[in-house]
Amino acid sequence: MTGFGSAAIENDKLAVSAEVKTLNSKFTDIFCRMPRTYSDKEVELRNLLSTELSRGKMELSLNVVSKDVRRSRNQCE
């Protein structure tokens, strides 16, 4: 029950990538790494992982990048 998966999607405003790593374990242990702005979704993501994967040590990494041109321009100045 060891595994790795990744996915990415983007549109005009955001680029989102997610990775899930799992290791064999008798118990369910979930670790989530994500931007603070999305911390309110952590419980929902933990529930989704635990329903899809029966047990094991799971690590979810979520990365969200804004493509806002105005913000990028201000950061360069």
PyMOL Python script that loads the backbone (N, CA, C, O; Angstrom):
from pymol import cmd

cmd.read_pdbstr("""\
ATOM      1  N   MET A   1       0.822  -1.188   0.000  1.00  0.00           N
ATOM      2  CA  MET A   1       0.000   0.000   0.000  1.00  0.00           C
ATOM      3  C   MET A   1       0.867   1.253   0.000  1.00  0.00           C
ATOM      4  O   MET A   1       0.523   2.222   0.676  1.00  0.00           O
ATOM      5  N   THR A   2       1.953   1.268  -0.716  1.00  0.00           N
ATOM      6  CA  THR A   2       2.722   2.497  -0.869  1.00  0.00           C
ATOM      7  C   THR A   2       2.389   3.068  -2.229  1.00  0.00           C
ATOM      8  O   THR A   2       2.162   2.325  -3.184  1.00  0.00           O
ATOM      9  N   GLY A   3       2.359   4.379  -2.320  1.00  0.00           N
ATOM     10  CA  GLY A   3       2.006   4.964  -3.605  1.00  0.00           C
ATOM     11  C   GLY A   3       2.259   6.453  -3.646  1.00  0.00           C
ATOM     12  O   GLY A   3       2.545   7.089  -2.632  1.00  0.00           O
ATOM     13  N   PHE A   4       2.146   6.993  -4.855  1.00  0.00           N
ATOM     14  CA  PHE A   4       2.341   8.405  -5.109  1.00  0.00           C
ATOM     15  C   PHE A   4       1.431   8.808  -6.249  1.00  0.00           C
ATOM     16  O   PHE A   4       1.279   8.068  -7.221  1.00  0.00           O
ATOM     17  N   GLY A   5       0.828   9.972  -6.133  1.00  0.00           N
ATOM     18  CA  GLY A   5       0.007  10.492  -7.214  1.00  0.00           C
ATOM     19  C   GLY A   5       0.110  12.005  -7.249  1.00  0.00           C
ATOM     20  O   GLY A   5       0.300  12.649  -6.217  1.00  0.00           O
ATOM     21  N   SER A   6      -0.014  12.564  -8.432  1.00  0.00           N
ATOM     22  CA  SER A   6       0.017  14.017  -8.556  1.00  0.00           C
ATOM     23  C   SER A   6      -0.927  14.448  -9.671  1.00  0.00           C
ATOM     24  O   SER A   6      -1.217  13.699 -10.604  1.00  0.00           O
ATOM     25  N   ALA A   7      -1.391  15.682  -9.536  1.00  0.00           N
ATOM     26  CA  ALA A   7      -2.273  16.261 -10.547  1.00  0.00           C
ATOM     27  C   ALA A   7      -2.067  17.766 -10.538  1.00  0.00           C
ATOM     28  O   ALA A   7      -1.671  18.348  -9.529  1.00  0.00           O
ATOM     29  N   ALA A   8      -2.344  18.388 -11.681  1.00  0.00           N
ATOM     30  CA  ALA A   8      -2.229  19.841 -11.793  1.00  0.00           C
ATOM     31  C   ALA A   8      -3.318  20.339 -12.731  1.00  0.00           C
ATOM     32  O   ALA A   8      -3.713  19.665 -13.683  1.00  0.00           O
ATOM     33  N   ILE A   9      -3.782  21.532 -12.428  1.00  0.00           N
ATOM     34  CA  ILE A   9      -4.776  22.178 -13.280  1.00  0.00           C
ATOM     35  C   ILE A   9      -4.559  23.679 -13.178  1.00  0.00           C
ATOM     36  O   ILE A   9      -4.147  24.189 -12.136  1.00  0.00           O
ATOM     37  N   GLU A  10      -4.838  24.375 -14.262  1.00  0.00           N
ATOM     38  CA  GLU A  10      -4.723  25.823 -14.223  1.00  0.00           C
ATOM     39  C   GLU A  10      -5.760  26.474 -15.117  1.00  0.00           C
ATOM     40  O   GLU A  10      -6.252  25.882 -16.078  1.00  0.00           O
ATOM     41  N   ASN A  11      -6.074  27.705 -14.770  1.00  0.00           N
ATOM     42  CA  ASN A  11      -6.945  28.531 -15.601  1.00  0.00           C
ATOM     43  C   ASN A  11      -6.318  29.911 -15.700  1.00  0.00           C
ATOM     44  O   ASN A  11      -5.129  30.062 -15.418  1.00  0.00           O
ATOM     45  N   ASP A  12      -7.079  30.914 -16.092  1.00  0.00           N
ATOM     46  CA  ASP A  12      -6.519  32.256 -16.265  1.00  0.00           C
ATOM     47  C   ASP A  12      -6.079  32.891 -14.954  1.00  0.00           C
ATOM     48  O   ASP A  12      -5.232  33.784 -14.959  1.00  0.00           O
ATOM     49  N   LYS A  13      -6.639  32.446 -13.830  1.00  0.00           N
ATOM     50  CA  LYS A  13      -6.358  33.090 -12.550  1.00  0.00           C
ATOM     51  C   LYS A  13      -5.457  32.290 -11.621  1.00  0.00           C
ATOM     52  O   LYS A  13      -4.695  32.873 -10.850  1.00  0.00           O
ATOM     53  N   LEU A  14      -5.532  30.960 -11.680  1.00  0.00           N
ATOM     54  CA  LEU A  14      -4.813  30.119 -10.723  1.00  0.00           C
ATOM     55  C   LEU A  14      -4.120  28.939 -11.390  1.00  0.00           C
ATOM     56  O   LEU A  14      -4.530  28.468 -12.451  1.00  0.00           O
ATOM     57  N   ALA A  15      -3.065  28.481 -10.740  1.00  0.00           N
ATOM     58  CA  ALA A  15      -2.431  27.207 -11.082  1.00  0.00           C
ATOM     59  C   ALA A  15      -2.411  26.384  -9.799  1.00  0.00           C
ATOM     60  O   ALA A  15      -1.856  26.816  -8.789  1.00  0.00           O
ATOM     61  N   VAL A  16      -3.017  25.201  -9.840  1.00  0.00           N
ATOM     62  CA  VAL A  16      -3.145  24.359  -8.656  1.00  0.00           C
ATOM     63  C   VAL A  16      -2.473  23.019  -8.931  1.00  0.00           C
ATOM     64  O   VAL A  16      -2.698  22.401  -9.971  1.00  0.00           O
ATOM     65  N   SER A  17      -1.646  22.579  -7.984  1.00  0.00           N
ATOM     66  CA  SER A  17      -1.051  21.248  -8.091  1.00  0.00           C
ATOM     67  C   SER A  17      -1.229  20.527  -6.758  1.00  0.00           C
ATOM     68  O   SER A  17      -1.194  21.142  -5.692  1.00  0.00           O
ATOM     69  N   ALA A  18      -1.418  19.226  -6.840  1.00  0.00           N
ATOM     70  CA  ALA A  18      -1.618  18.409  -5.651  1.00  0.00           C
ATOM     71  C   ALA A  18      -0.804  17.132  -5.782  1.00  0.00           C
ATOM     72  O   ALA A  18      -0.699  16.557  -6.865  1.00  0.00           O
ATOM     73  N   GLU A  19      -0.233  16.697  -4.670  1.00  0.00           N
ATOM     74  CA  GLU A  19       0.503  15.446  -4.598  1.00  0.00           C
ATOM     75  C   GLU A  19       0.021  14.663  -3.393  1.00  0.00           C
ATOM     76  O   GLU A  19      -0.218  15.233  -2.329  1.00  0.00           O
ATOM     77  N   VAL A  20      -0.121  13.360  -3.559  1.00  0.00           N
ATOM     78  CA  VAL A  20      -0.477  12.475  -2.449  1.00  0.00           C
ATOM     79  C   VAL A  20       0.574  11.380  -2.387  1.00  0.00           C
ATOM     80  O   VAL A  20       0.852  10.703  -3.376  1.00  0.00           O
ATOM     81  N   LYS A  21       1.155  11.221  -1.196  1.00  0.00           N
ATOM     82  CA  LYS A  21       2.116  10.151  -0.948  1.00  0.00           C
ATOM     83  C   LYS A  21       1.538   9.271   0.150  1.00  0.00           C
ATOM     84  O   LYS A  21       0.983   9.776   1.126  1.00  0.00           O
ATOM     85  N   THR A  22       1.665   7.952  -0.006  1.00  0.00           N
ATOM     86  CA  THR A  22       1.155   7.036   1.012  1.00  0.00           C
ATOM     87  C   THR A  22       2.216   5.990   1.364  1.00  0.00           C
ATOM     88  O   THR A  22       3.028   5.584   0.533  1.00  0.00           O
ATOM     89  N   LEU A  23       2.172   5.581   2.613  1.00  0.00           N
ATOM     90  CA  LEU A  23       3.021   4.501   3.101  1.00  0.00           C
ATOM     91  C   LEU A  23       2.150   3.505   3.846  1.00  0.00           C
ATOM     92  O   LEU A  23       1.142   3.878   4.444  1.00  0.00           O
ATOM     93  N   ASN A  24       2.536   2.249   3.809  1.00  0.00           N
ATOM     94  CA  ASN A  24       1.787   1.198   4.479  1.00  0.00           C
ATOM     95  C   ASN A  24       1.818   1.393   5.993  1.00  0.00           C
ATOM     96  O   ASN A  24       2.874   1.651   6.571  1.00  0.00           O
ATOM     97  N   SER A  25       0.675   1.271   6.618  1.00  0.00           N
ATOM     98  CA  SER A  25       0.561   1.384   8.072  1.00  0.00           C
ATOM     99  C   SER A  25      -0.752   0.750   8.503  1.00  0.00           C
ATOM    100  O   SER A  25      -1.708   0.705   7.729  1.00  0.00           O
ATOM    101  N   LYS A  26      -0.800   0.264   9.726  1.00  0.00           N
ATOM    102  CA  LYS A  26      -2.027  -0.351  10.233  1.00  0.00           C
ATOM    103  C   LYS A  26      -3.104   0.691  10.521  1.00  0.00           C
ATOM    104  O   LYS A  26      -4.296   0.384  10.503  1.00  0.00           O
ATOM    105  N   PHE A  27      -2.678   1.911  10.783  1.00  0.00           N
ATOM    106  CA  PHE A  27      -3.605   2.957  11.187  1.00  0.00           C
ATOM    107  C   PHE A  27      -3.664   4.055  10.137  1.00  0.00           C
ATOM    108  O   PHE A  27      -2.841   4.098   9.223  1.00  0.00           O
ATOM    109  N   THR A  28      -4.628   4.927  10.273  1.00  0.00           N
ATOM    110  CA  THR A  28      -4.761   6.068   9.371  1.00  0.00           C
ATOM    111  C   THR A  28      -4.090   7.279  10.005  1.00  0.00           C
ATOM    112  O   THR A  28      -4.428   7.678  11.119  1.00  0.00           O
ATOM    113  N   ASP A  29      -3.136   7.858   9.282  1.00  0.00           N
ATOM    114  CA  ASP A  29      -2.422   9.048   9.733  1.00  0.00           C
ATOM    115  C   ASP A  29      -2.322   9.987   8.539  1.00  0.00           C
ATOM    116  O   ASP A  29      -1.668   9.663   7.547  1.00  0.00           O
ATOM    117  N   ILE A  30      -2.964  11.143   8.626  1.00  0.00           N
ATOM    118  CA  ILE A  30      -3.034  12.069   7.492  1.00  0.00           C
ATOM    119  C   ILE A  30      -2.326  13.365   7.851  1.00  0.00           C
ATOM    120  O   ILE A  30      -2.589  13.963   8.895  1.00  0.00           O
ATOM    121  N   PHE A  31      -1.419  13.795   6.967  1.00  0.00           N
ATOM    122  CA  PHE A  31      -0.706  15.058   7.119  1.00  0.00           C
ATOM    123  C   PHE A  31      -1.015  15.915   5.890  1.00  0.00           C
ATOM    124  O   PHE A  31      -0.830  15.472   4.756  1.00  0.00           O
ATOM    125  N   CYS A  32      -1.483  17.133   6.117  1.00  0.00           N
ATOM    126  CA  CYS A  32      -1.837  18.037   5.011  1.00  0.00           C
ATOM    127  C   CYS A  32      -0.929  19.254   5.027  1.00  0.00           C
ATOM    128  O   CYS A  32      -0.720  19.878   6.068  1.00  0.00           O
ATOM    129  N   ARG A  33      -0.395  19.581   3.863  1.00  0.00           N
ATOM    130  CA  ARG A  33       0.413  20.776   3.682  1.00  0.00           C
ATOM    131  C   ARG A  33      -0.273  21.604   2.592  1.00  0.00           C
ATOM    132  O   ARG A  33      -0.385  21.176   1.443  1.00  0.00           O
ATOM    133  N   MET A  34      -0.731  22.803   2.984  1.00  0.00           N
ATOM    134  CA  MET A  34      -1.456  23.647   2.031  1.00  0.00           C
ATOM    135  C   MET A  34      -1.347  25.100   2.453  1.00  0.00           C
ATOM    136  O   MET A  34      -0.991  25.383   3.597  1.00  0.00           O
ATOM    137  N   PRO A  35      -1.648  26.034   1.545  1.00  0.00           N
ATOM    138  CA  PRO A  35      -1.628  27.451   1.912  1.00  0.00           C
ATOM    139  C   PRO A  35      -2.645  27.748   3.011  1.00  0.00           C
ATOM    140  O   PRO A  35      -3.712  27.137   3.067  1.00  0.00           O
ATOM    141  N   ARG A  36      -2.303  28.686   3.875  1.00  0.00           N
ATOM    142  CA  ARG A  36      -3.190  29.035   4.987  1.00  0.00           C
ATOM    143  C   ARG A  36      -4.554  29.516   4.524  1.00  0.00           C
ATOM    144  O   ARG A  36      -5.548  29.324   5.225  1.00  0.00           O
ATOM    145  N   THR A  37      -4.616  30.130   3.370  1.00  0.00           N
ATOM    146  CA  THR A  37      -5.903  30.637   2.881  1.00  0.00           C
ATOM    147  C   THR A  37      -6.902  29.518   2.614  1.00  0.00           C
ATOM    148  O   THR A  37      -8.103  29.769   2.521  1.00  0.00           O
ATOM    149  N   TYR A  38      -6.414  28.281   2.491  1.00  0.00           N
ATOM    150  CA  TYR A  38      -7.288  27.139   2.238  1.00  0.00           C
ATOM    151  C   TYR A  38      -7.395  26.219   3.452  1.00  0.00           C
ATOM    152  O   TYR A  38      -7.891  25.099   3.323  1.00  0.00           O
ATOM    153  N   SER A  39      -6.948  26.657   4.613  1.00  0.00           N
ATOM    154  CA  SER A  39      -6.964  25.799   5.803  1.00  0.00           C
ATOM    155  C   SER A  39      -8.380  25.416   6.232  1.00  0.00           C
ATOM    156  O   SER A  39      -8.567  24.403   6.906  1.00  0.00           O
ATOM    157  N   ASP A  40      -9.375  26.210   5.851  1.00  0.00           N
ATOM    158  CA  ASP A  40     -10.759  25.858   6.190  1.00  0.00           C
ATOM    159  C   ASP A  40     -11.241  24.619   5.435  1.00  0.00           C
ATOM    160  O   ASP A  40     -12.266  24.044   5.800  1.00  0.00           O
ATOM    161  N   LYS A  41     -10.536  24.203   4.409  1.00  0.00           N
ATOM    162  CA  LYS A  41     -10.887  23.007   3.628  1.00  0.00           C
ATOM    163  C   LYS A  41     -10.159  21.752   4.099  1.00  0.00           C
ATOM    164  O   LYS A  41     -10.375  20.669   3.555  1.00  0.00           O
ATOM    165  N   GLU A  42      -9.294  21.890   5.111  1.00  0.00           N
ATOM    166  CA  GLU A  42      -8.485  20.752   5.537  1.00  0.00           C
ATOM    167  C   GLU A  42      -9.326  19.580   6.038  1.00  0.00           C
ATOM    168  O   GLU A  42      -9.039  18.434   5.693  1.00  0.00           O
ATOM    169  N   VAL A  43     -10.338  19.835   6.827  1.00  0.00           N
ATOM    170  CA  VAL A  43     -11.184  18.757   7.345  1.00  0.00           C
ATOM    171  C   VAL A  43     -11.883  18.029   6.201  1.00  0.00           C
ATOM    172  O   VAL A  43     -11.972  16.801   6.198  1.00  0.00           O
ATOM    173  N   GLU A  44     -12.372  18.786   5.242  1.00  0.00           N
ATOM    174  CA  GLU A  44     -13.037  18.196   4.078  1.00  0.00           C
ATOM    175  C   GLU A  44     -12.070  17.315   3.281  1.00  0.00           C
ATOM    176  O   GLU A  44     -12.438  16.223   2.846  1.00  0.00           O
ATOM    177  N   LEU A  45     -10.839  17.787   3.091  1.00  0.00           N
ATOM    178  CA  LEU A  45      -9.841  16.998   2.361  1.00  0.00           C
ATOM    179  C   LEU A  45      -9.427  15.754   3.147  1.00  0.00           C
ATOM    180  O   LEU A  45      -9.238  14.690   2.557  1.00  0.00           O
ATOM    181  N   ARG A  46      -9.285  15.874   4.463  1.00  0.00           N
ATOM    182  CA  ARG A  46      -8.964  14.713   5.292  1.00  0.00           C
ATOM    183  C   ARG A  46     -10.060  13.649   5.206  1.00  0.00           C
ATOM    184  O   ARG A  46      -9.773  12.456   5.103  1.00  0.00           O
ATOM    185  N   ASN A  47     -11.310  14.093   5.250  1.00  0.00           N
ATOM    186  CA  ASN A  47     -12.430  13.150   5.134  1.00  0.00           C
ATOM    187  C   ASN A  47     -12.432  12.464   3.779  1.00  0.00           C
ATOM    188  O   ASN A  47     -12.689  11.263   3.693  1.00  0.00           O
ATOM    189  N   LEU A  48     -12.150  13.207   2.726  1.00  0.00           N
ATOM    190  CA  LEU A  48     -12.093  12.627   1.386  1.00  0.00           C
ATOM    191  C   LEU A  48     -10.996  11.573   1.296  1.00  0.00           C
ATOM    192  O   LEU A  48     -11.218  10.485   0.764  1.00  0.00           O
ATOM    193  N   LEU A  49      -9.815  11.892   1.815  1.00  0.00           N
ATOM    194  CA  LEU A  49      -8.717  10.920   1.792  1.00  0.00           C
ATOM    195  C   LEU A  49      -9.056   9.662   2.580  1.00  0.00           C
ATOM    196  O   LEU A  49      -8.786   8.551   2.124  1.00  0.00           O
ATOM    197  N   SER A  50      -9.647   9.832   3.762  1.00  0.00           N
ATOM    198  CA  SER A  50      -9.936   8.663   4.588  1.00  0.00           C
ATOM    199  C   SER A  50     -11.051   7.800   4.017  1.00  0.00           C
ATOM    200  O   SER A  50     -11.098   6.603   4.301  1.00  0.00           O
ATOM    201  N   THR A  51     -11.950   8.373   3.221  1.00  0.00           N
ATOM    202  CA  THR A  51     -12.978   7.540   2.592  1.00  0.00           C
ATOM    203  C   THR A  51     -12.436   6.824   1.352  1.00  0.00           C
ATOM    204  O   THR A  51     -12.860   5.708   1.049  1.00  0.00           O
ATOM    205  N   GLU A  52     -11.512   7.448   0.640  1.00  0.00           N
ATOM    206  CA  GLU A  52     -10.955   6.841  -0.571  1.00  0.00           C
ATOM    207  C   GLU A  52      -9.844   5.831  -0.261  1.00  0.00           C
ATOM    208  O   GLU A  52      -9.681   4.847  -0.983  1.00  0.00           O
ATOM    209  N   LEU A  53      -9.086   6.073   0.803  1.00  0.00           N
ATOM    210  CA  LEU A  53      -7.975   5.200   1.191  1.00  0.00           C
ATOM    211  C   LEU A  53      -8.272   4.639   2.571  1.00  0.00           C
ATOM    212  O   LEU A  53      -8.490   5.404   3.510  1.00  0.00           O
ATOM    213  N   SER A  54      -8.286   3.341   2.713  1.00  0.00           N
ATOM    214  CA  SER A  54      -8.765   2.727   3.951  1.00  0.00           C
ATOM    215  C   SER A  54      -7.829   2.919   5.144  1.00  0.00           C
ATOM    216  O   SER A  54      -8.303   3.083   6.268  1.00  0.00           O
ATOM    217  N   ARG A  55      -6.507   2.901   4.926  1.00  0.00           N
ATOM    218  CA  ARG A  55      -5.581   3.060   6.047  1.00  0.00           C
ATOM    219  C   ARG A  55      -4.210   3.426   5.493  1.00  0.00           C
ATOM    220  O   ARG A  55      -3.982   3.371   4.284  1.00  0.00           O
ATOM    221  N   GLY A  56      -3.301   3.799   6.390  1.00  0.00           N
ATOM    222  CA  GLY A  56      -1.940   4.117   6.002  1.00  0.00           C
ATOM    223  C   GLY A  56      -1.554   5.529   6.388  1.00  0.00           C
ATOM    224  O   GLY A  56      -2.380   6.326   6.833  1.00  0.00           O
ATOM    225  N   LYS A  57      -0.271   5.816   6.204  1.00  0.00           N
ATOM    226  CA  LYS A  57       0.235   7.159   6.437  1.00  0.00           C
ATOM    227  C   LYS A  57       0.126   7.917   5.119  1.00  0.00           C
ATOM    228  O   LYS A  57       0.708   7.511   4.113  1.00  0.00           O
ATOM    229  N   MET A  58      -0.625   9.025   5.126  1.00  0.00           N
ATOM    230  CA  MET A  58      -0.899   9.778   3.905  1.00  0.00           C
ATOM    231  C   MET A  58      -0.403  11.214   4.056  1.00  0.00           C
ATOM    232  O   MET A  58      -0.584  11.845   5.097  1.00  0.00           O
ATOM    233  N   GLU A  59       0.219  11.709   3.003  1.00  0.00           N
ATOM    234  CA  GLU A  59       0.675  13.096   2.990  1.00  0.00           C
ATOM    235  C   GLU A  59       0.101  13.786   1.758  1.00  0.00           C
ATOM    236  O   GLU A  59       0.336  13.360   0.627  1.00  0.00           O
ATOM    237  N   LEU A  60      -0.648  14.851   1.991  1.00  0.00           N
ATOM    238  CA  LEU A  60      -1.227  15.643   0.908  1.00  0.00           C
ATOM    239  C   LEU A  60      -0.522  16.984   0.852  1.00  0.00           C
ATOM    240  O   LEU A  60      -0.456  17.698   1.852  1.00  0.00           O
ATOM    241  N   SER A  61       0.006  17.329  -0.313  1.00  0.00           N
ATOM    242  CA  SER A  61       0.621  18.638  -0.532  1.00  0.00           C
ATOM    243  C   SER A  61      -0.177  19.364  -1.601  1.00  0.00           C
ATOM    244  O   SER A  61      -0.341  18.866  -2.715  1.00  0.00           O
ATOM    245  N   LEU A  62      -0.666  20.534  -1.257  1.00  0.00           N
ATOM    246  CA  LEU A  62      -1.468  21.343  -2.169  1.00  0.00           C
ATOM    247  C   LEU A  62      -0.752  22.662  -2.386  1.00  0.00           C
ATOM    248  O   LEU A  62      -0.376  23.333  -1.425  1.00  0.00           O
ATOM    249  N   ASN A  63      -0.559  23.039  -3.650  1.00  0.00           N
ATOM    250  CA  ASN A  63       0.115  24.282  -3.994  1.00  0.00           C
ATOM    251  C   ASN A  63      -0.797  25.091  -4.905  1.00  0.00           C
ATOM    252  O   ASN A  63      -1.268  24.585  -5.923  1.00  0.00           O
ATOM    253  N   VAL A  64      -1.048  26.346  -4.543  1.00  0.00           N
ATOM    254  CA  VAL A  64      -1.913  27.229  -5.321  1.00  0.00           C
ATOM    255  C   VAL A  64      -1.132  28.493  -5.633  1.00  0.00           C
ATOM    256  O   VAL A  64      -0.629  29.158  -4.728  1.00  0.00           O
ATOM    257  N   VAL A  65      -1.031  28.828  -6.927  1.00  0.00           N
ATOM    258  CA  VAL A  65      -0.301  30.017  -7.360  1.00  0.00           C
ATOM    259  C   VAL A  65      -1.245  30.922  -8.128  1.00  0.00           C
ATOM    260  O   VAL A  65      -1.916  30.493  -9.067  1.00  0.00           O
ATOM    261  N   SER A  66      -1.288  32.180  -7.715  1.00  0.00           N
ATOM    262  CA  SER A  66      -2.121  33.171  -8.401  1.00  0.00           C
ATOM    263  C   SER A  66      -1.416  33.646  -9.665  1.00  0.00           C
ATOM    264  O   SER A  66      -0.202  33.851  -9.667  1.00  0.00           O
ATOM    265  N   LYS A  67      -2.171  33.816 -10.724  1.00  0.00           N
ATOM    266  CA  LYS A  67      -1.626  34.323 -11.973  1.00  0.00           C
ATOM    267  C   LYS A  67      -2.025  35.779 -12.193  1.00  0.00           C
ATOM    268  O   LYS A  67      -2.001  36.268 -13.322  1.00  0.00           O
ATOM    269  N   ASP A  68      -2.387  36.465 -11.128  1.00  0.00           N
ATOM    270  CA  ASP A  68      -2.824  37.856 -11.211  1.00  0.00           C
ATOM    271  C   ASP A  68      -1.667  38.715 -11.716  1.00  0.00           C
ATOM    272  O   ASP A  68      -0.648  38.852 -11.041  1.00  0.00           O
ATOM    273  N   VAL A  69      -1.828  39.286 -12.896  1.00  0.00           N
ATOM    274  CA  VAL A  69      -0.764  40.066 -13.541  1.00  0.00           C
ATOM    275  C   VAL A  69      -0.419  41.290 -12.703  1.00  0.00           C
ATOM    276  O   VAL A  69       0.757  41.630 -12.576  1.00  0.00           O
ATOM    277  N   ARG A  70      -1.403  41.953 -12.134  1.00  0.00           N
ATOM    278  CA  ARG A  70      -1.139  43.148 -11.336  1.00  0.00           C
ATOM    279  C   ARG A  70      -0.292  42.806 -10.120  1.00  0.00           C
ATOM    280  O   ARG A  70       0.631  43.552  -9.792  1.00  0.00           O
ATOM    281  N   ARG A  71      -0.579  41.704  -9.445  1.00  0.00           N
ATOM    282  CA  ARG A  71       0.187  41.300  -8.264  1.00  0.00           C
ATOM    283  C   ARG A  71       1.614  40.945  -8.654  1.00  0.00           C
ATOM    284  O   ARG A  71       2.555  41.325  -7.957  1.00  0.00           O
ATOM    285  N   SER A  72       1.791  40.229  -9.747  1.00  0.00           N
ATOM    286  CA  SER A  72       3.127  39.855 -10.196  1.00  0.00           C
ATOM    287  C   SER A  72       3.955  41.078 -10.554  1.00  0.00           C
ATOM    288  O   SER A  72       5.148  41.136 -10.254  1.00  0.00           O
ATOM    289  N   ARG A  73       3.333  42.040 -11.187  1.00  0.00           N
ATOM    290  CA  ARG A  73       4.028  43.270 -11.576  1.00  0.00           C
ATOM    291  C   ARG A  73       4.464  44.031 -10.341  1.00  0.00           C
ATOM    292  O   ARG A  73       5.571  44.569 -10.323  1.00  0.00           O
ATOM    293  N   ASN A  74       3.630  44.099  -9.299  1.00  0.00           N
ATOM    294  CA  ASN A  74       3.972  44.805  -8.077  1.00  0.00           C
ATOM    295  C   ASN A  74       5.106  44.109  -7.321  1.00  0.00           C
ATOM    296  O   ASN A  74       5.913  44.779  -6.677  1.00  0.00           O
ATOM    297  N   GLN A  75       5.180  42.812  -7.387  1.00  0.00           N
ATOM    298  CA  GLN A  75       6.231  42.083  -6.686  1.00  0.00           C
ATOM    299  C   GLN A  75       7.589  42.335  -7.334  1.00  0.00           C
ATOM    300  O   GLN A  75       8.613  42.293  -6.653  1.00  0.00           O
ATOM    301  N   CYS A  76       7.612  42.593  -8.632  1.00  0.00           N
ATOM    302  CA  CYS A  76       8.887  42.818  -9.327  1.00  0.00           C
ATOM    303  C   CYS A  76       9.455  44.198  -9.066  1.00  0.00           C
ATOM    304  O   CYS A  76      10.658  44.407  -9.222  1.00  0.00           O
ATOM    305  N   GLU A  77       8.631  45.126  -8.681  1.00  0.00           N
ATOM    306  CA  GLU A  77       9.097  46.512  -8.486  1.00  0.00           C
ATOM    307  C   GLU A  77       9.787  46.715  -7.168  1.00  0.00           C
ATOM    308  O   GLU A  77      10.230  47.824  -6.867  1.00  0.00           O
TER     309      GLU A  77
END
""", "prot")
cmd.dss("prot")
cmd.show_as("cartoon", "prot")
cmd.util.cbc("prot")
cmd.orient("prot")
